[in-house]
Amino acid sequence: MGTSTKFFALVLCFLLIASYEMAASEAYKICQKMSKTWSGPCSITSRCNNQCRKWEKAKQGACHWKGFGFACFCYFKC
């Protein structure tokens, strides 16, 4: 009887922790989109970051490789 109670408690704790982790990961989900206001190649990430924050209301922005050059990508909450 004692072993099954301990096992049940352990499974219950695992399920509680797993459900908490799933909720936390969904709360911080970030979506990446290519900037709609940036023109030309992106070589300075800080400028891309400022553009995304000011003009597109994104959380942040960064230059990433796209095709044959670098493009500005903005990050939003999904």
Summary of the structure (lengths in Angstrom):
residues: 78
radius of gyration: 21.4
end to end distance: 47.0
largest distance: 70.0
contacts: 187
relative contact order: 0.18
helix: 47%
strand: 27%
